[in-house]
Amino acid sequence: ETAEQAASTCRNALFLTDPHVDRESLISAKGTRVAGTCEWITHNESYRAWLNADGHGGGSNKDGTRLLWISGGPGKGKTMLSVFLTEELERHTASIESAELVFFFCSAQDEKRNTAVAVLRGLVHQIVVKRPQLVKHALLFFKTPERTQQTLSSLETLWIIFSKLVADNELGTMFCVLDGLDECEESTLRMLLLRLVSLLAGKAPSSSHGMFQLAIISRDLSTLQGCKRIRLDPDNNEKVVSDIERFVSARVEELSRIEGFTNDFRASVQTALLERAKGTFLWVGFVMHELSQKQTCSEIWEALEDLPSGLPAIYGRMLLRIPAKQREMSRAILRWVTLAVRPLQLQELAAATGVRPSSPMTREQASRDAVALCGPLLKIQEQEVSLVHQSAREYLLRKERDSDAVLEELRLRAELSHLELAQKCLNCIAQSGLQYHTIYIDAQLAGESPLLRYATLHWPEHVRSCS
């Protein structure tokens, strides 16, 4: 094959997920950024030093910071800040000839975005697309189908390619934003972080090297202690709180259609929300979802007085609203959505949990209704069902027993739940009539058994996780 064909084959093999599509789906799930929020970061000294490490910012960067870590607890607005940074850096790099941006949004619920291998693949793919001449560093590892397969699953091999790419002076300046690395599988993540730190912790390289500028946005990660760091909490609490004030103000404005919603009442609602929010955007989002369904000011105030502080209490409240006779189905849905290897489609979830439509309804509508019973804990995007946030997953899988009998019934024990999922997958395969060493699932078979493809590919992972 020609050199161009080899390069194209290599790029195509590396592709796993489109970060721009991932970013768009985050924006559509979380809503667009409220004007004025996140902008404080552009004035932060540590951020400016990192941004101008290559000297493009009209000033030399004395400490040559190439790795910047922005950390914060659950629901502090890290992902929206990452979205803002990627958009900001797209504008910044557009005005600099030799500068580019690559980025990656991790997600614990998606196998294409929750391992160190996936992150490296994503970065290598984007770099060789943005800098086509650098694909030469990767070609050797994609010579044969066997070699390609080994490369795509090997952290070691991908790291060799990545380190060659970032050391090449033809890289120019490459900014990189990695969001939510704490959502990646732990053992390989630690290896990746240690390598990134040792690669980038030194002073800025000589001009014969590329400039790779990395920003990591995540929860606390012990491996990154000692790196240049911006803490959202507690160091920048006032910035986060001022963003939350803007967010609350914009969301409360949506309630002003209600009769009697005076300026005084608005101010009282805002104050009550800010006092309870404890600096957490996510909490405000959930509460506003509830308040938006109220018809009168009295109902809004009653709901506000009744609301618990903190995310765990809000999650518990959502679960307690599930009607008793739907609890078993809801538990099955939560189990699958929380522990599935990748987000399930509605029809797969229906097959997995045994959702049965009543006569005039389609199975899809029955599935949507069953998912809706779990309240804002779950979201449906383009037929895919997932948890609203990583903190919801942690709440459902919490280790400590719950004093409330209903919440204890809905708490998921990881190993037991994986066992139930593994059994369901194996039953699905056994009933399907598959009997060959090589599995080919045609459209008819997939239509008769929507879970079959998932079951055949992923039953081993559930078996491993239940032992």
C-alpha positions in Angstrom: 0.0 0.0 0.0 1.1 3.6 -0.5 2.5 5.8 2.3 -0.8 7.7 2.4 -2.9 4.5 2.6 -0.7 3.3 5.5 -1.1 6.6 7.3 -4.9 6.5 6.7 -5.1 2.9 8.0 -3.2 3.9 11.1 -5.3 6.9 11.8 -8.6 4.9 11.3 -7.4 2.1 13.6 -6.6 4.6 16.4 -10.0 6.2 16.3 -12.2 5.4 19.3 -14.5 8.3 20.1 -14.9 11.9 18.7 -14.1 14.4 21.5 -16.2 17.1 19.8 -19.2 14.8 19.8 -18.5 13.9 23.5 -18.3 17.6 24.4 -21.6 18.4 22.5 -23.4 15.6 24.3 -22.1 16.9 27.7 -23.4 20.4 26.8 -26.8 19.1 25.8 -27.0 17.0 29.0 -25.9 19.7 31.4 -27.3 22.8 29.6 -25.2 25.6 28.1 -22.9 27.6 30.4 -24.4 30.6 32.2 -22.8 33.8 30.9 -20.0 35.0 33.2 -19.4 31.7 34.8 -15.9 29.9 34.5 -14.3 33.1 33.2 -12.4 33.7 36.4 -9.9 31.0 35.4 -8.6 33.1 32.6 -7.3 35.6 35.1 -5.8 33.0 37.5 -2.0 33.4 37.7 -1.2 29.7 37.6 -3.4 29.3 34.5 -1.8 32.2 32.8 1.7 30.9 33.5 0.7 27.6 32.0 -1.0 29.2 29.0 2.1 31.3 28.2 4.8 28.7 28.9 5.7 28.8 25.2 6.2 32.6 25.3 3.2 33.3 23.0 1.4 35.2 25.8 3.6 38.3 25.6 5.9 37.4 28.5 8.2 34.6 29.4 7.2 31.9 31.7 9.9 31.7 34.3 8.9 28.3 35.9 8.0 26.6 32.6 4.9 25.0 33.8 3.8 22.3 31.3 1.4 20.4 33.6 -1.5 22.1 35.4 -3.9 20.3 37.6 -7.3 21.8 38.4 -9.0 19.8 41.2 -12.4 19.9 42.9 -15.0 17.7 44.7 -18.1 16.2 43.2 -20.6 18.6 41.6 -18.2 21.6 41.8 -18.6 22.4 38.0 -15.3 20.8 36.9 -16.8 19.4 33.6 -18.4 22.8 32.6 -15.0 24.4 33.4 -13.3 21.8 31.1 -15.9 22.6 28.4 -15.2 26.3 28.8 -11.4 25.7 28.7 -11.5 23.7 25.5 -13.6 26.5 23.8 -11.3 29.2 25.2 -8.2 27.3 24.0 -9.7 26.7 20.6 -10.0 30.5 20.3 -6.5 31.0 21.7 -4.8 28.5 19.3 -6.7 29.8 16.3 -4.6 33.0 16.5 -1.2 31.2 16.8 0.2 29.6 13.7 2.0 26.6 15.3 -0.5 25.9 18.1 -3.2 23.3 18.3 -5.6 21.8 20.9 -6.4 18.2 21.8 -8.8 17.2 24.5 -10.6 14.1 26.0 -13.6 13.8 28.3 -13.5 10.6 30.4 -16.6 8.9 31.6 -16.8 6.0 34.1 -19.9 4.7 32.3 -18.3 4.3 28.8 -15.6 1.7 28.1 -14.4 3.9 25.2 -13.6 6.7 27.7 -12.7 5.1 31.1 -9.3 3.5 30.8 -5.7 4.9 30.4 -5.5 3.0 27.1 -8.5 4.8 25.8 -7.2 8.2 26.9 -3.8 7.6 25.2 -5.4 6.3 22.0 -7.6 9.4 21.9 -4.6 11.7 22.3 -2.4 9.9 19.8 -5.3 9.8 17.2 -5.9 13.6 17.6 -2.2 14.5 17.4 -1.6 12.5 14.2 -4.7 14.1 12.6 -3.6 17.6 13.6 0.0 17.0 12.6 -0.2 14.4 9.7 3.6 14.4 9.2 4.0 12.9 12.7 2.2 9.7 11.8 5.6 8.3 10.9 6.2 7.6 14.6 3.2 5.3 14.7 3.3 3.4 11.4 5.7 0.7 12.5 3.2 -0.4 15.2 0.4 -0.9 12.6 2.2 -3.0 10.0 0.0 -6.1 10.4 -3.5 -6.7 11.8 -2.0 -8.7 14.7 0.4 -5.9 15.4 -2.4 -3.3 15.2 -4.5 -5.2 17.7 -1.7 -5.5 20.1 -0.9 -1.8 19.8 -4.4 -0.7 20.4 -4.7 -2.6 23.7 -1.2 -1.9 25.1 -0.5 1.0 27.4 3.2 0.4 26.9 3.1 0.6 23.1 0.8 3.6 23.0 3.0 5.4 25.5 6.1 4.8 23.2 4.2 6.4 20.3 2.9 9.2 22.5 6.3 10.1 23.9 7.8 10.2 20.4 5.0 12.5 19.2 5.4 15.0 22.0 9.2 15.0 21.7 9.2 15.9 18.0 9.9 19.6 17.3 7.4 19.5 14.5 4.7 19.2 17.1 4.8 22.9 17.7 2.7 24.0 20.7 0.0 21.4 21.6 -2.4 22.3 24.4 -4.2 19.3 25.9 -7.2 19.2 28.3 -8.1 15.9 30.1 -11.3 16.0 32.0 -12.4 13.5 34.7 -9.3 11.3 34.8 -10.6 10.1 38.2 -13.3 8.2 36.3 -10.7 5.9 34.7 -9.9 2.4 36.0 -7.4 2.9 38.8 -4.4 0.6 38.2 -3.5 1.7 34.7 -4.4 5.3 35.4 -1.7 5.5 38.1 0.9 4.2 35.6 -0.2 6.8 33.0 -0.2 9.7 35.5 3.3 8.8 36.8 4.6 8.9 33.3 2.9 12.1 32.4 4.2 13.8 35.5 7.8 12.6 34.8 7.5 13.6 31.2 6.1 17.1 31.9 7.3 18.0 35.4 10.7 19.2 34.2 11.4 22.7 32.9 10.2 23.7 29.5 12.1 21.8 26.8 14.7 23.3 24.4 13.5 24.7 21.1 14.3 21.4 19.4 11.4 19.8 21.3 7.6 20.2 20.8 5.7 22.0 23.5 3.1 19.8 25.1 1.0 21.7 27.6 -1.3 19.5 29.6 -4.2 20.6 31.9 -5.9 17.8 34.0 -9.2 18.6 35.6 -10.3 16.0 38.1 -11.1 15.1 41.7 -8.3 14.5 44.1 -5.6 12.1 42.7 -2.8 11.2 45.0 -0.4 10.6 42.1 -0.6 14.3 41.1 0.2 15.7 44.6 3.1 18.1 44.2 2.1 19.3 40.7 1.2 22.9 39.9 -2.4 23.0 41.1 -5.6 25.2 41.2 -8.0 23.9 43.8 -11.7 24.8 43.2 -12.3 24.0 46.9 -11.2 25.4 49.3 -8.8 27.8 47.6 -11.1 29.2 45.0 -14.4 28.8 47.0 -15.4 32.4 46.5 -14.9 32.1 42.7 -17.0 28.9 42.6 -19.7 30.4 44.9 -19.9 33.5 42.7 -20.4 31.2 39.6 -23.1 29.4 41.6 -24.8 32.7 42.4 -24.9 33.5 38.6 -26.2 30.0 37.9 -28.9 30.2 40.6 -29.9 33.6 39.5 -30.3 32.4 35.8 -32.2 29.3 36.9 -34.5 31.2 39.3 -35.3 33.7 36.6 -37.1 30.7 34.8 -39.6 30.6 37.7 -40.6 34.3 37.3 -43.6 33.3 35.1 -45.4 32.2 38.3 -47.9 34.7 39.6 -46.8 36.6 42.7 -43.1 36.0 42.0 -41.9 39.4 43.3 -38.4 40.6 43.5 -38.4 40.1 47.3 -39.6 36.5 46.8 -36.9 35.9 44.2 -34.2 37.2 46.6 -35.5 34.9 49.3 -35.5 31.8 47.0 -31.9 32.6 45.8 -30.7 33.0 49.4 -32.3 29.8 50.5 -30.7 27.9 47.5 -27.3 29.3 48.1 -27.3 28.5 51.8 -28.2 24.9 51.1 -26.1 24.3 48.0 -22.8 24.0 49.9 -21.0 25.2 46.7 -22.4 22.4 44.5 -23.8 23.2 41.1 -25.2 19.7 40.8 -27.4 20.1 43.9 -28.8 23.4 42.5 -29.6 21.6 39.2 -31.5 18.8 40.9 -33.5 21.2 43.1 -34.4 23.5 40.2 -35.6 20.5 38.3 -38.1 19.9 41.2 -39.0 23.6 41.7 -39.7 24.1 38.0 -42.7 21.6 38.3 -44.4 23.8 40.9 -47.3 26.0 40.0 -47.4 28.6 42.9 -45.1 30.5 45.1 -46.4 28.7 48.2 -45.5 25.3 46.6 -42.0 26.6 45.8 -41.4 27.7 49.3 -42.8 24.5 50.9 -40.5 22.5 48.6 -37.5 24.6 49.5 -38.1 24.2 53.3 -38.4 20.5 52.8 -35.2 20.1 50.8 -32.2 18.3 52.3 -28.6 19.7 51.9 -25.9 17.7 50.2 -26.0 15.3 47.2 -26.4 11.9 49.1 -29.6 13.2 50.8 -31.0 14.4 47.4 -30.2 11.0 45.8 -32.0 9.3 48.7 -35.0 11.5 48.3 -35.2 10.6 44.5 -35.2 6.9 45.3 -37.8 7.2 48.1 -40.2 8.6 45.5 -40.2 5.4 43.5 -43.7 3.7 44.1 -43.4 0.5 46.1 -44.7 -1.7 43.4 -42.2 -0.4 40.9 -39.2 -0.7 43.2 -38.0 -4.1 42.0 -38.0 -3.0 38.3 -36.3 0.3 39.3 -33.6 -1.6 41.2 -33.0 -3.8 38.1 -32.7 -0.7 35.9 -30.4 1.0 38.3 -28.2 -2.1 38.6 -27.8 -2.4 34.8 -27.3 1.3 34.2 -24.7 1.6 37.0 -22.7 -1.6 36.2 -23.0 -2.1 32.5 -19.7 -1.9 30.6 -21.0 0.7 28.2 -24.3 2.8 28.2 -27.2 0.6 27.2 -29.8 1.5 24.5 -33.4 1.6 25.7 -34.2 -1.7 23.9 -31.2 -3.4 25.4 -32.2 -2.2 28.9 -35.8 -3.4 28.3 -34.5 -6.9 27.3 -32.2 -7.0 30.3 -34.8 -6.0 32.9 -37.8 -7.7 31.4 -39.9 -4.5 30.8 -43.2 -5.6 29.4 -45.4 -3.0 27.6 -49.2 -2.9 28.3 -51.1 -3.5 25.0 -51.4 -0.1 23.3 -47.8 0.9 24.2 -44.5 0.1 22.5 -41.7 -1.6 24.4 -39.6 1.5 23.9 -42.3 3.7 25.6 -42.6 1.3 28.4 -38.8 1.4 28.9 -38.9 5.2 28.9 -41.6 5.2 31.5 -39.7 2.7 33.7 -36.5 4.8 33.4 -38.5 8.0 34.3 -39.5 6.4 37.6 -35.9 6.8 38.8 -36.3 10.5 38.4 -33.4 12.8 37.5 -30.9 10.1 38.6 -31.0 8.7 35.0 -30.8 10.5 31.7 -31.7 9.3 28.2 -29.8 10.8 25.3 -30.4 9.5 21.8 -31.8 6.2 23.1 -28.8 5.7 25.5 -29.5 5.5 29.2 -26.9 6.6 31.7 -26.5 8.0 35.3 -26.7 11.7 35.6 -23.3 12.0 37.3 -20.4 10.0 38.7 -21.5 10.9 42.3 -24.8 9.1 41.7 -22.9 5.9 40.9 -20.9 6.2 44.1 -24.1 6.8 46.1 -25.8 3.7 44.7 -22.6 1.5 45.3 -21.9 3.0 48.8 -20.6 0.3 51.1 -22.2 1.4 54.4 -25.6 0.0 55.3 -28.6 2.4 55.2 -30.8 2.9 58.2 -33.8 3.4 55.9 -35.2 0.0 54.8 -36.2 1.2 51.4 -32.8 2.9 50.6 -31.1 -0.3 51.9 -33.2 -2.4 49.5 -32.1 -0.1 46.6 -28.4 0.0 47.5 -26.3 -2.0 45.1 -23.7 -4.6 46.2 -21.2 -4.5 43.4 -20.2 -8.2 43.4 -23.7 -9.6 43.8 -25.0 -7.2 41.2 -22.3 -8.3 38.7 -23.2 -11.9 39.4 -26.9 -11.2 38.5 -25.7 -9.3 35.3 -23.4 -12.2 34.3 -26.2 -14.8 34.8 -28.6 -12.7 32.7 -25.9 -12.4 29.9 -25.3 -16.2 29.9 -29.0 -17.0 29.9 -29.5 -14.7 27.0 -26.7 -16.5 25.1 -28.0 -19.9 26.0 -31.5 -19.1 24.8 -30.4 -17.5 21.5 -29.3 -20.7 19.8 -25.8 -19.4 19.1 -23.7 -22.5 18.7 -20.5 -21.6 16.7 -17.0 -20.7 17.7 -17.3 -17.5 15.5 -20.3 -15.4 16.4 -22.2 -13.6 13.8 -25.2 -11.7 15.1 -27.4 -10.7 12.1 -30.2 -8.1 12.2 -32.9 -10.7 12.7 -31.2 -12.2 15.7 -30.4 -8.8 17.2 -34.1 -7.8 16.7 -35.3 -10.9 18.5 -32.8 -10.5 21.3 -31.6 -6.9 21.7 -29.3 -7.8 24.6 -27.5 -10.6 22.7 -24.7 -8.5 21.3 -23.9 -6.9 24.7 -24.1 -10.3 26.4 -21.7 -12.1 24.0 -19.1 -9.4 24.2 -19.3 -8.5 27.9 -20.3 -11.5 30.0 -16.6 -12.2 30.9 -16.2 -8.8 32.5 -19.2 -9.3 34.7 -18.0 -12.8 35.7 -14.6 -11.3 36.6 -16.1 -8.6 38.7 -18.3 -10.9 40.8 -15.5 -13.0 42.2 
